[in-house]
């Protein structure tokens, strides 16, 4: 059986759908479940049993020997949340218990790290195990993810195979419940639908034109393919980037959204809020050499292809789920 945490969330529910699509339904799913909007993400999905996040480790004491693979995608992901204790409990302590279970039962583990650990990119965007202490994450969420990565690398007792996947800017279906933390594609679609205009942050950096701020945007369908690939192939354990390896501008992304919606583009610029201006990222791009080096050859969705698919089949279809 497979254990999947965060199963009703954005990436977790897409991974559940992907596993169902390849014939897997012996899946233990865990999450909070009482968050009403997220329940839509489980519609039509197949799984063996649903276990509340707070009950998981009691359940595993009795049933742990049945688990053969673990995908740990559950986390508090709000980058605006300032209370370190929440992240310590949900992203660090809980993840340690997942790790310890996998080590004790010798079960391979894929877990969600984050490109947010790279901060402003002072050290670049390469998943170097020896520079984690030098990274400067910009918020408590990113700090918690980096702290777990450091903790994992320091362990003498570990799962037989483990992979901390540093997700870059993921977008796609099943994120409607994330509100302000949803992708720019999601917010652009809503804003364009309501007003015909998309407002982007003006650049306050001399090296970047307005709208030229860039991210490594990756479609969630690529993300779940990569998660499954790691579990199937079991390469060398460690941290791996999950992006496309190609940064694209917010201007590109919004133009692709207008095109997918078949609406003439109208992009306006507003000042970046003062409270985030000093820590605003102007560029992220995954160094994908290590991930490509494990012989992952499936082509990525281009930004234009991914946005078109997302808009046509999910957003423009009344937020259809994957």
N, C-alpha and C positions, 0 to 999 in steps of 0.2 A: 504493500500500500504506500501511497504518497501522502505526506503531510504538507499542506499549503497554508501558511499564515497570511493574514491580510487578504483573505480570499474574496471579500466583498468590496475591496478597494479598487482603485483604478487599474494598476498593473496586475494585481493579484487576480481580479476577475477575468482579465484578458488572458492571463496564463491558464486559468481554469478552463476557459472556452477553448483555448488552443489544445490543451491536454485532452479534452473531450473530443475534439476534432480528429485527433490521431488515435482514438479508441480507448483512452484512459478514463475510467470512472470510479476506480477504487481509490478514492481520494478523501482524506480527512481534511475538512476545511475548518479554519478557526479565524475568528475576528470578534469584534464587539457585538455585531448583529443588531443591536437595538437602535443604531443610527438609521432612521427610517429611509432617507433618500438612497442610501447605499443598497438597500434590499433589492432594488430594481436590477442591480448588476448580477444577481444570482438567478434571475428568471431564465428558465430553460436550461440551466446548467445541471450536470449530473455529478453526484458525489455520493460517498458511502455514508458519512455521518458528519454532522455539524457540531462543533465543540466550541463553547464560548472561550474567549481568550483567557479569562481568569480561571477556567476549569481545566485548561489544557494539560498542565503538568500532573494533576491528579489522574486524568484520563490516561496519560502516558505511563504512569506507574503500573497500571493494570494491562495496558494494551501496547506498550512501547515496542515489544518484540515484533509486532506486525508491520512496523514502519520500515521501509526500505530506501526511501528518498525523502529529503526535506528541502522545500523551497520556503525560505523565511523572508517574506516581503512585508510583513506587518510592521508598522512604525508610526510614530507621530511625525508628520512631515511639514507642519506649519512653520515656515522659516521666519514668520513674524512673532511667533510665540517666544516670550522672553524668560519663562520660568525654567531654569536648568533642571530642577528636580523632576519635572514631567519627562524630560528627555532622558534623564538618568534612569528613571524607572522603566520607561517603555522601550527606549532604543538601546540602552546599555545593559541594564540588569537582566531584562527579559531575553535579550539576544545571547547573553552569557549562558543562561539556562538552556536555550535551544542548542547552543554549541556543546555544552556539557552532556546533553542527552545524546547528540549525534556521536560524540566521542565515546560515550559509554556503550552505545549499541552499535558502534562502527557503521554509521549511516552517512553517506555523502550529503554535503550541505551546499546549497546555493543560497546566498543571502544578498540583500540589497544594501550596498554602500551608496555613495553619492558623489557626483562631481563637485558638489558644494564643498567638499573637503579641501578642494584646491584654492579656496578663497579667491583672491583677485588674480591668481595665476602667477604669483611671484616666482614660484619654483617650476613653472611650466605645467603641463597637463599629462605627465607621464606617471604611470602607477609604480613608482620606484619605492620598494619596501624600505629603503634606507633613509628616505627623506620625510617620513611621516611626521617626525617631531618638528620639522622645519615649516610644515604647512601652517597657514594662518586662516582657518575657517572664520567666516564673518558673522555667524549667528549660532545660538545654542543648538539648533538642529544639526548644523554641519559639524560643530564640535563633538556632539554625541556620536556621529557616524565615524569621525576620525578616531575618536577614543576607542570605539569598538574595533576598528581596523588594527590599531596599535596593540590592543589587548590580544586579539586573535594571533597576531604574528609572534607574540611573546609566549604563547602557550606551548608547553612541552607535550601535553596530551591533547590530541586534536582528532577531528573526524578523519576517516581514511582519505577522503578527498574533500576539499572545501574551496569555495570561490566567492570572494567579495566583489560584487559587480558594481562598478562606479557608474551609475546611470547619469547621462547628461540630460539634455532638455527633452523629456519624453512628452509626446502629445498623442491624442487619439481618443477613440470611443471609450465610454465608461468613466469619464472624468467629470461628468456634469455635477456631481455632488461636492466637488472640491472648492467651489466658490472662488475666492480671490486667488487660491493656489492652483487653479486650473491653468492650462496652457494659454499662450497668447493666441493661438488659433481659435480656441473656444471663445475667448473674450472678443476677438476680432469679429467672429461670426455673429455673436449677439449684438455687438455695437453697430455693425454694418446693417444688420437686419432691422434694427430699431431706428437708426438715424441716417444711414447711407454714407456715413463717414467713419474713419478709424483714426483715433488720436494716438500718436506715439510720443515717447519721451524725446525731447530735444537733446542733442548732444551738448555736454558741458566739458568735452575733452577736445583739445586742439587737433588731435590726430584722427578724429572721427567726425564725419559729416552727420547731420540729422538723419536718423533712420539707418545709419551704417553700423550701429552697435550690432554685434554678431554673437550667435550661439551655435552650438552643435545640436541641431534639432534632430531627433530620431523618432520615427513612428513606432508606436507601441507594438505593432505586429512584428517589427524587427526585434524588439526587446524580448518578446516571449520566445521567438525562435532561438535567440542566443542563449536564454536561460535553459531551454531544453537541450540545446547542443552541448553545453557544459555538462549537464547531468548524463547525457548519453555517452559522451566521449571520455569524460573524466581525465582531462589533461593535468599538468602539474598544478598543484594547489597554489593559491595566492590571490592577489588583487588584480582585477582586470577592468579596463575601461569598456564602457558600452555606449558608444556614440557612432556617428558615421565617419568621423575623421575629417569632416569638411564643414567648417563654419559657414553659416549663411546669415545675412543681415535680416533685421526685423522688417526692413523695407521689402526684401524678397518675400518673406513669409506673408506679409499683408497683401502684397500684390497677387500672390498665389491664391489667397483667400478670396479677394475680389473676383479673380478670374473664375475660380470654382463656383462662385455664387452667381456668375454672369451679370455682375453689376459694375458699372464704370468706377474706376478707382478714385477715391477722394481721401487723401491722407493729410492730416493736419498734425502739427507738433505743439506739445505743451512742455513746460519746464519740468524736469525731474524733481520730485518733492525733495525739499531740503533734508528731511530726516533720513533719506537713503542715498543722497547724492554722493557722499564721500565714499560709500562702500559699493557703489553701483558697478557691476561687471560690464566692461565694454567688449570683451572678447573671451570666448571659450571654444576650445577645439580639442577633442579627444585625440591623444596619440594612440592609434589603434594597432601599432606594430605588434604588440604582445598578443592581442586578441586574434589578429589575422594570422599570427604565427602558430596558433593551434590548429591551423588548416580550416578555419571557418571561411567558406567560399561563397555562401549565399549572397547575392547582390542585395544592397540596401534599397529601400524605397527612396527615390529622390524627394526633395522637399515638395516639389510641384505635384508629384504622383501621390505622396502621402496626404497632403492637404486636400487634393481633389477627391481621393477616396473617402477621407474623413467627412468632408462637407457633403458629398453626394449621398453616401450610404448611411450616414449616422446623424449628422447635425441637421441636414435638410430633410431628414426623415423623422423629425420629431424626437431627436436624441435616441435613436435606436441603439440598443446595446450590442456589443460584440459577444 
